[in-house]
Amino acid sequence: MTPVAKEIVPWIVLSLAAATLPSIGGDYIVGVGMVLLMWLALTQSWAILSSMTGYVSIGHVVFYGLGSYVVVVSWQSLPLAVAIIAAGLVSALFALAVGMPVLRVRGPYFVILTFGLAELVKFAIIALEARMGIASRLIFGAPSIQFIYYAMLLLAAAATLMHIVVHRSRFGHALRSLRENEVAAESVGIPVARYKLYAYVLSAVIPGMVGGVMGLRSTYFEVTQAFDPTISLTIVVMAVIGGGDGVYGPLFGVVFLTVLSEVLWTRAPQLYMVILGLLLILFMLKCPEGLIGRYTTWAAAREGKQR
């Protein structure tokens, strides 16, 4: 069995177990599972760009929002499967169009630029909607929560598989070399600009489709909700908490924060964002390697003591 196959097998088992949830759990459990899968798909996609290259994006909500808008606008005009695929393609084409200028900057400038880009697109769509005399949209005949759950399961599995393949490939090794030293990587012949663009486009496809599916979660759609900056911030926090650039880091971060958010929303909804920010600061200062990195360090130390 190849290393890629060995890494995929545990995820197949988890996917099969997750597929049984709607038959054994109520709507609340299915709803929590759906949210967990949504964040997993988003964080795995984000990691292809940001965890591997070191280009931290806090504007990935732009792809989520574009996908959501595409599906809602085309609702009942296109078959749902076609609309969801179109949402992913539109997000990828947008990433391709803006990728070259956006990826020319690094560090904090890239962080600020991605946030500003998401806000620019949001307010451009709001202005377009206002010109057409539309403030919001009602969605009639939206699919059931079970349908959305299974769609999210497929997208989470696709994002994880994409992350595994990229992480194990020569392309993935090249992306990690950019994170370590972009100038050195370019000097040895790695097409830095092209590889960064590929990673940016790949990281946009699944979020667009996720946004398209989640846009149908309620019967009421607003642009501001689809482009909510909190989505981008939550992705970053989950990735930081999980740690590493492999596929298990996002899983740990997503599970940890999803469970925590369910507790906070019921007990302290007003403090949710404050606690989220404090968690990010705490992990950056005390545990920058994340849960995966801390576990790896602990396992190595334990193995050393046993010897």
VEXDREN-2710 file (C-alpha; in Angstrom, 1 decimal):
% VEXDREN-2710
k/r/px/py/pz
1/MET/0.0/0.0/0.0
2/THR/1.4/3.4/-1.0
3/PRO/1.9/6.2/1.6
4/VAL/-1.0/8.1/0.0
5/ALA/-3.3/5.1/0.3
6/LYS/-2.4/4.6/3.9
7/GLU/-3.2/8.2/4.7
8/ILE/-6.5/8.0/2.8
9/VAL/-7.8/4.8/4.5
10/PRO/-8.5/6.5/7.9
11/TRP/-10.4/9.2/6.2
12/ILE/-12.5/6.7/4.3
13/VAL/-13.4/5.1/7.7
14/LEU/-14.3/8.5/9.1
15/SER/-16.4/9.4/6.1
16/LEU/-18.3/6.1/6.3
17/ALA/-19.0/6.7/10.0
18/ALA/-20.1/10.3/9.2
19/ALA/-22.5/9.0/6.5
20/THR/-24.5/7.1/9.1
21/LEU/-25.1/10.2/11.4
22/PRO/-28.4/11.3/9.8
23/SER/-29.9/7.9/10.3
24/ILE/-29.0/7.7/14.0
25/GLY/-29.1/11.4/15.1
26/GLY/-31.8/14.1/15.3
27/ASP/-31.8/17.4/13.4
28/TYR/-29.7/19.1/16.1
29/ILE/-26.9/16.5/15.8
30/VAL/-27.1/16.5/12.0
31/GLY/-26.8/20.3/12.1
32/VAL/-23.7/20.3/14.3
33/GLY/-22.2/17.6/12.0
34/MET/-23.0/19.7/9.0
35/VAL/-21.3/22.7/10.5
36/LEU/-18.2/20.6/11.4
37/LEU/-18.0/19.3/7.9
38/MET/-18.4/22.8/6.4
39/TRP/-15.5/24.1/8.5
40/LEU/-13.4/21.0/7.7
41/ALA/-13.8/21.6/3.9
42/LEU/-13.0/25.3/4.3
43/THR/-10.0/24.8/6.5
44/GLN/-8.5/22.0/4.4
45/SER/-8.8/24.2/1.3
46/TRP/-7.3/27.2/3.1
47/ALA/-4.4/25.0/4.2
48/ILE/-3.4/24.3/0.6
49/LEU/-2.5/27.9/0.2
50/SER/-1.7/29.4/3.6
51/SER/-0.3/26.5/5.6
52/MET/1.9/25.3/2.8
53/THR/3.2/28.5/1.3
54/GLY/3.0/30.7/4.4
55/TYR/0.8/33.3/2.6
56/VAL/-1.9/33.7/5.3
57/SER/-5.2/34.7/3.8
58/ILE/-7.9/36.3/6.0
59/GLY/-10.1/36.9/2.9
60/HIS/-11.1/33.4/1.9
61/VAL/-14.7/34.3/2.6
62/VAL/-14.7/36.0/-0.8
63/PHE/-14.8/32.6/-2.5
64/TYR/-17.5/31.3/0.0
65/GLY/-19.5/34.5/-0.7
66/LEU/-19.2/34.3/-4.4
67/GLY/-20.2/30.7/-4.5
68/SER/-23.2/31.4/-2.3
69/TYR/-24.3/34.3/-4.5
70/VAL/-24.0/32.3/-7.7
71/VAL/-26.2/29.5/-6.3
72/VAL/-28.8/31.8/-4.8
73/VAL/-29.1/33.9/-8.0
74/SER/-29.4/30.8/-10.2
75/TRP/-31.8/29.0/-7.7
76/GLN/-34.5/27.2/-9.6
77/SER/-33.1/28.4/-12.9
78/LEU/-30.3/25.8/-13.1
79/PRO/-30.1/22.3/-11.7
80/LEU/-28.7/22.4/-8.2
81/ALA/-25.7/20.2/-9.1
82/VAL/-24.8/22.5/-12.1
83/ALA/-25.2/25.6/-9.9
84/ILE/-22.9/24.2/-7.2
85/ILE/-20.3/23.3/-9.8
86/ALA/-20.7/26.7/-11.4
87/ALA/-20.1/28.3/-7.9
88/GLY/-16.8/26.5/-7.6
89/LEU/-15.8/27.5/-11.2
90/VAL/-16.7/31.1/-10.6
91/SER/-14.6/31.2/-7.4
92/ALA/-11.7/29.6/-9.2
93/LEU/-11.9/32.0/-12.1
94/PHE/-12.0/34.9/-9.7
95/ALA/-8.9/33.6/-7.9
96/LEU/-7.2/33.2/-11.3
97/ALA/-8.1/36.7/-12.3
98/VAL/-6.8/38.4/-9.1
99/GLY/-4.2/35.9/-8.1
100/MET/-1.2/37.4/-9.9
101/PRO/-1.4/41.0/-8.5
102/VAL/-2.6/39.8/-5.1
103/LEU/0.3/37.3/-4.7
104/ARG/2.9/39.8/-5.5
105/VAL/2.9/41.1/-2.0
106/ARG/4.0/39.1/1.1
107/GLY/3.6/39.0/4.9
108/PRO/1.2/41.5/6.6
109/TYR/0.6/43.2/3.3
110/PHE/-0.9/40.1/1.8
111/VAL/-3.0/39.5/4.9
112/ILE/-4.4/43.1/4.6
113/LEU/-4.9/42.8/0.9
114/THR/-6.9/39.6/1.1
115/PHE/-9.2/41.1/3.7
116/GLY/-9.7/44.3/1.6
117/LEU/-10.4/42.2/-1.5
118/ALA/-13.2/40.3/0.2
119/GLU/-14.7/43.6/1.5
120/LEU/-14.4/45.2/-1.9
121/VAL/-16.3/42.3/-3.6
122/LYS/-18.9/42.3/-0.9
123/PHE/-19.7/46.0/-1.2
124/ALA/-19.6/45.8/-5.0
125/ILE/-22.3/43.2/-5.0
126/ILE/-24.3/45.2/-2.4
127/ALA/-24.1/48.2/-4.7
128/LEU/-25.1/46.1/-7.7
129/GLU/-28.1/44.7/-5.8
130/ALA/-29.1/48.2/-4.6
131/ARG/-29.0/49.5/-8.2
132/MET/-31.4/46.6/-9.1
133/GLY/-33.6/47.4/-6.2
134/ILE/-32.8/44.2/-4.3
135/ALA/-32.0/44.2/-0.6
136/SER/-32.2/40.5/0.1
137/ARG/-33.6/37.3/-1.4
138/LEU/-36.1/34.7/-0.3
139/ILE/-35.3/31.1/-1.1
140/PHE/-38.3/28.8/-1.6
141/GLY/-38.1/25.1/-1.8
142/ALA/-34.6/24.8/-0.2
143/PRO/-33.3/21.3/0.2
144/SER/-33.5/19.5/3.5
145/ILE/-30.8/19.6/6.2
146/GLN/-30.0/15.9/5.4
147/PHE/-29.3/16.8/1.8
148/ILE/-27.1/19.7/2.8
149/TYR/-25.3/17.4/5.3
150/TYR/-24.4/14.8/2.6
151/ALA/-23.4/17.5/0.2
152/MET/-21.1/18.9/2.8
153/LEU/-19.7/15.5/3.5
154/LEU/-18.8/15.1/-0.1
155/LEU/-17.1/18.5/-0.2
156/ALA/-15.2/17.9/3.0
157/ALA/-14.0/14.5/1.6
158/ALA/-13.0/16.2/-1.7
159/ALA/-11.1/19.0/0.1
160/THR/-9.3/16.5/2.3
161/LEU/-8.3/14.3/-0.6
162/MET/-7.1/17.3/-2.5
163/HIS/-5.0/18.3/0.5
164/ILE/-3.5/14.8/0.8
165/VAL/-2.6/14.6/-2.9
166/VAL/-1.1/18.1/-3.0
167/HIS/0.8/17.6/0.3
168/ARG/2.4/14.4/-0.9
169/SER/3.2/15.6/-4.5
170/ARG/6.3/17.4/-5.8
171/PHE/4.0/20.4/-6.1
172/GLY/3.4/20.3/-2.4
173/HIS/7.1/20.0/-1.6
174/ALA/7.7/23.0/-3.8
175/LEU/5.0/25.0/-2.0
176/ARG/6.6/24.3/1.3
177/SER/9.9/25.4/0.0
178/LEU/8.3/28.8/-0.7
179/ARG/7.3/29.0/2.9
180/GLU/10.8/28.4/4.1
181/ASN/12.6/30.7/1.7
182/GLU/10.9/32.0/-1.5
183/VAL/14.0/33.6/-2.9
184/ALA/16.1/30.4/-2.5
185/ALA/13.2/28.3/-4.1
186/GLU/13.2/30.6/-7.1
187/SER/16.9/30.5/-7.4
188/VAL/16.9/26.7/-7.8
189/GLY/14.3/26.9/-10.6
190/ILE/10.9/26.6/-8.9
191/PRO/8.3/28.6/-10.9
192/VAL/7.3/30.6/-7.8
193/ALA/4.7/32.9/-9.3
194/ARG/3.0/30.1/-11.2
195/TYR/2.9/27.7/-8.2
196/LYS/1.5/30.3/-5.9
197/LEU/-1.2/31.0/-8.4
198/TYR/-2.0/27.3/-8.7
199/ALA/-2.3/27.0/-4.9
200/TYR/-4.5/30.1/-4.7
201/VAL/-6.9/28.7/-7.4
202/LEU/-7.0/25.3/-5.9
203/SER/-7.8/26.7/-2.5
204/ALA/-10.7/28.7/-3.9
205/VAL/-12.7/25.9/-5.6
206/ILE/-14.1/24.0/-2.6
207/PRO/-15.0/27.2/-0.6
208/GLY/-17.0/28.4/-3.6
209/MET/-19.0/25.1/-3.6
210/VAL/-19.4/25.1/0.2
211/GLY/-20.7/28.7/0.0
212/GLY/-23.1/27.6/-2.7
213/VAL/-24.5/24.8/-0.6
214/MET/-24.7/26.8/2.6
215/GLY/-26.4/29.6/0.8
216/LEU/-29.5/27.3/0.7
217/ARG/-29.3/26.5/4.4
218/SER/-31.9/29.2/5.3
219/THR/-34.8/30.7/3.4
220/TYR/-33.4/34.2/3.6
221/PHE/-30.2/35.3/1.9
222/GLU/-28.2/38.5/2.5
223/VAL/-24.9/39.4/0.9
224/THR/-23.5/40.7/4.2
225/GLN/-24.0/37.2/5.8
226/ALA/-22.4/35.4/2.9
227/PHE/-19.3/37.7/3.0
228/ASP/-19.1/37.8/6.8
229/PRO/-15.4/38.4/7.8
230/THR/-16.0/36.1/10.8
231/ILE/-15.9/33.1/8.4
232/SER/-12.3/33.9/7.3
233/LEU/-11.2/34.6/10.9
234/THR/-12.7/31.3/12.1
235/ILE/-10.9/29.4/9.4
236/VAL/-7.6/30.9/10.5
237/VAL/-8.2/30.2/14.1
238/MET/-9.1/26.6/13.4
239/ALA/-5.9/26.1/11.3
240/VAL/-3.7/27.7/14.0
241/ILE/-5.3/25.6/16.8
242/GLY/-4.8/22.4/14.7
243/GLY/-1.3/23.3/13.6
244/GLY/1.0/21.8/11.0
245/ASP/0.5/21.8/7.3
246/GLY/-0.8/18.2/7.1
247/VAL/-4.4/17.0/6.8
248/TYR/-4.9/16.2/10.5
249/GLY/-4.2/19.7/11.8
250/PRO/-7.4/21.1/10.3
251/LEU/-9.4/18.2/11.7
252/PHE/-8.2/18.7/15.3
253/GLY/-8.8/22.5/15.0
254/VAL/-12.2/22.1/13.5
255/VAL/-13.4/19.6/16.1
256/PHE/-12.0/21.6/19.0
257/LEU/-13.5/24.9/18.0
258/THR/-16.8/23.5/16.7
259/VAL/-17.5/21.9/20.1
260/LEU/-16.3/25.0/21.9
261/SER/-18.5/27.3/19.8
262/GLU/-21.6/25.1/20.5
263/VAL/-21.0/25.7/24.2
264/LEU/-20.3/29.4/23.8
265/TRP/-23.3/30.1/21.6
266/THR/-25.6/28.7/24.2
267/ARG/-23.9/30.2/27.3
268/ALA/-22.1/33.4/26.1
269/PRO/-23.1/34.3/22.6
270/GLN/-22.1/38.0/23.1
271/LEU/-18.6/36.9/24.1
272/TYR/-18.0/34.5/21.3
273/MET/-15.8/36.7/19.1
274/VAL/-13.9/38.0/22.1
275/ILE/-13.1/34.4/23.2
276/LEU/-12.2/33.5/19.7
277/GLY/-9.7/36.3/19.5
278/LEU/-8.2/35.4/22.9
279/LEU/-7.8/31.7/21.8
280/LEU/-5.9/32.8/18.7
281/ILE/-3.6/35.0/20.8
282/LEU/-3.1/32.2/23.4
283/PHE/-2.2/29.6/20.8
284/MET/0.1/31.9/18.9
285/LEU/2.0/32.8/22.1
286/LYS/1.9/29.5/24.1
287/CYS/1.3/26.8/21.5
288/PRO/2.4/28.2/18.0
289/GLU/2.9/24.6/16.7
290/GLY/-0.8/23.9/17.4
291/LEU/-2.4/20.7/18.8
292/ILE/-0.8/18.5/16.2
293/GLY/2.7/20.0/16.9
294/ARG/2.3/19.7/20.6
295/TYR/1.1/16.1/20.3
296/THR/4.1/15.2/18.0
297/THR/6.5/16.8/20.5
298/TRP/4.9/14.9/23.4
299/ALA/5.0/11.6/21.5
300/ALA/8.7/12.1/20.6
301/ALA/9.6/12.9/24.2
302/ARG/7.7/9.8/25.5
303/GLU/9.4/7.6/23.0
304/GLY/12.7/8.9/24.0
305/LYS/12.0/8.2/27.7
306/GLN/11.0/4.6/26.9
307/ARG/14.3/4.0/25.1
END
